[in-house]
Amino acid sequence: MITFGQQAYSQKFEEINHQTAIKAKLNNLDVIFEGEYVNKYGAYKINIKRIVLKKGKEVLQELKDLNLKPTRIHPNDFVADFNHDGFLDLKLRKEYRGCRSGMFECFIFNPNTQKLEYNSLLSKQIGLVVGDKFVVCTETTLYAHCQSSSYTKYFQYDPKDRTFNMVKTEHYRSNSNPNRRDRRKPGDIKDFKPKKGKN
């Protein structure tokens, strides 16, 4: 598996056209993420408004009018080449206020066209990578009386049709009230037959 998020994470923020930007290298091309920079409590965040793909001074592609809100630029937010076919998957972690987490907007870098292609199939369903085998997505539902239920869904990549199939989920039930004696401990695992992930 190839990752290129480290380069983006290690680069300094710089001003380009009076906006904050991060530069990264991808197949000898420059990927520039432009947006609004926020430094809150030491968590570096950049709300991405524009992505530019350049070869030297030549602009190969420009994605404008975006509203991607990564929690922060981090190596885990970028994953590439699941099945070593040369197609690179760019994941941008989306920030959700409320009960959902682990959601992404995804782009595919196509080496044949030298362009980033938005991939709605991978978007909003996959999360962190576990080795080269699984990706996981965590969803949390909040209830009254300090209760919540969390689901960790595991997807496995199918290199033939470039899709993710859900193979199992882990269900967690929690209650933050320490006076409850009948608190259920997390760890109930339900296995599912391979099932196509929804867009």
C-alpha positions in Angstrom: 0.0 0.0 0.0 1.3 3.4 -0.9 0.6 6.4 1.3 1.4 10.0 0.4 -0.3 11.8 3.3 3.0 12.1 5.2 4.3 14.5 2.7 1.2 16.7 3.0 1.4 16.5 6.8 5.0 17.4 7.0 4.8 20.4 4.7 4.4 23.9 6.3 1.2 25.9 5.7 1.9 28.8 3.3 -0.1 31.6 1.8 -1.1 31.3 -1.8 -3.5 33.9 -3.2 -4.2 35.1 0.3 -5.4 31.6 1.3 -3.8 28.9 3.3 -2.5 25.9 1.3 -0.7 22.6 1.8 1.4 21.1 -0.9 1.9 17.3 -1.5 3.7 15.2 -4.1 1.8 12.5 -6.0 3.5 10.7 -8.9 5.9 13.6 -9.4 2.9 15.9 -9.6 2.1 18.8 -7.2 -1.2 18.6 -5.3 -2.2 21.8 -3.7 -4.9 22.0 -1.1 -6.2 25.5 -0.6 -8.6 26.7 2.0 -9.2 28.4 5.3 -6.7 27.6 8.0 -7.9 27.1 11.6 -5.6 26.4 14.6 -7.9 25.6 17.5 -6.4 24.0 20.6 -3.3 22.8 18.6 -5.4 20.8 16.1 -4.4 22.1 12.7 -7.4 22.2 10.4 -7.8 23.4 6.8 -11.2 23.7 5.3 -10.5 22.8 1.7 -12.1 25.0 -0.9 -9.9 24.2 -3.9 -7.6 21.3 -5.1 -5.1 22.0 -7.9 -3.1 19.3 -9.7 0.1 20.7 -11.3 3.0 19.4 -13.4 5.7 22.0 -13.0 3.9 25.3 -13.8 1.3 23.6 -15.9 -2.1 23.2 -14.3 -3.5 19.8 -15.1 -6.7 20.1 -13.1 -8.5 22.4 -10.8 -11.4 21.4 -8.5 -13.2 24.6 -7.3 -16.0 25.5 -5.0 -15.4 22.6 -2.6 -16.4 22.6 1.0 -14.3 19.8 2.5 -13.7 20.0 6.2 -11.0 17.6 7.3 -10.5 17.2 11.0 -6.8 17.8 10.2 -4.3 17.0 7.5 -2.9 13.7 8.7 -1.3 10.6 7.1 -4.3 8.5 8.0 -6.5 10.8 5.9 -4.7 9.7 2.7 -4.6 6.2 1.3 -3.5 5.0 -2.1 -3.4 2.0 -4.4 -5.4 -0.7 -2.6 -4.8 -3.3 -5.2 -1.5 -2.0 -6.7 -3.1 -1.1 -10.1 -1.7 2.4 -10.1 -4.9 4.1 -9.2 -4.4 6.3 -6.1 -7.3 6.9 -3.6 -7.3 10.2 -1.9 -9.4 10.4 1.2 -10.3 13.6 2.9 -11.8 13.1 6.4 -15.0 15.1 6.7 -16.0 16.8 10.0 -19.5 16.0 11.2 -20.9 17.7 14.3 -23.2 15.3 16.1 -23.5 11.6 16.1 -21.6 10.4 13.0 -17.9 10.1 12.5 -15.4 8.3 10.3 -16.9 9.7 7.1 -14.8 10.7 4.1 -14.9 12.4 0.7 -12.8 10.3 -1.7 -11.0 11.0 -5.0 -9.3 8.6 -7.3 -6.1 9.7 -9.1 -6.2 8.1 -12.6 -2.6 7.8 -14.0 -4.0 7.4 -17.5 -5.7 10.8 -17.5 -3.5 12.3 -14.9 -6.5 13.6 -13.1 -8.4 13.3 -9.8 -11.8 11.7 -10.2 -14.4 12.0 -7.5 -15.5 8.6 -6.3 -18.9 8.6 -4.8 -18.8 4.8 -4.1 -16.0 5.1 -1.6 -17.2 8.4 -0.2 -19.1 8.5 3.1 -18.7 4.9 3.9 -15.1 4.0 4.7 -12.7 5.0 7.5 -9.3 4.1 8.8 -7.3 1.3 7.2 -6.6 -1.8 9.1 -3.6 -3.4 7.5 -4.2 -4.1 3.8 -7.3 -6.0 4.4 -10.1 -3.9 6.0 -11.3 -0.4 6.2 -13.6 0.5 9.1 -16.3 3.0 9.5 -17.6 4.0 13.0 -21.1 5.4 13.5 -22.4 6.5 16.9 -26.1 7.1 17.8 -26.9 9.2 20.8 -29.9 8.6 23.0 -31.4 10.3 26.0 -30.1 9.7 29.6 -26.5 9.7 28.6 -26.8 6.5 26.5 -25.2 5.8 23.1 -24.8 3.0 20.7 -21.7 2.6 18.5 -21.3 0.5 15.4 -17.9 -0.3 13.8 -18.4 -1.7 10.3 -15.7 -3.6 8.5 -15.4 -3.4 4.7 -13.2 -5.5 2.5 -11.9 -4.3 -0.9 -12.7 -6.2 -4.1 -10.0 -5.4 -6.6 -12.0 -6.8 -9.6 -14.8 -4.2 -9.4 -13.1 -1.7 -7.1 -15.8 -1.9 -4.5 -16.0 -2.4 -0.8 -18.1 -5.2 0.7 -19.2 -5.1 4.3 -18.1 -8.3 6.0 -18.9 -7.7 9.7 -19.9 -5.2 12.3 -19.2 -4.7 16.0 -21.9 -3.3 18.2 -21.1 -1.4 21.3 -23.7 -0.2 23.9 -22.5 2.3 26.5 -24.1 4.3 29.3 -22.1 7.0 31.1 -24.3 6.8 34.2 -22.0 5.0 36.8 -24.9 4.1 39.0 -26.3 1.7 36.5 -25.4 -1.8 37.5 -26.8 -3.5 34.4 -24.4 -1.7 32.0 -23.7 -3.9 29.0 -20.1 -4.3 28.2 -19.0 -3.7 24.6 -17.8 -6.4 22.3 -20.9 -8.0 20.8 -19.8 -9.1 17.3 -22.2 -10.0 14.6 -20.7 -11.5 11.4 -22.4 -10.9 8.1 -22.1 -12.5 4.7 -20.3 -10.3 2.2 -22.6 -7.5 1.4 -22.2 -4.6 -1.0 -21.6 -1.3 0.7 -24.1 1.4 0.0 -23.0 4.7 -1.6 
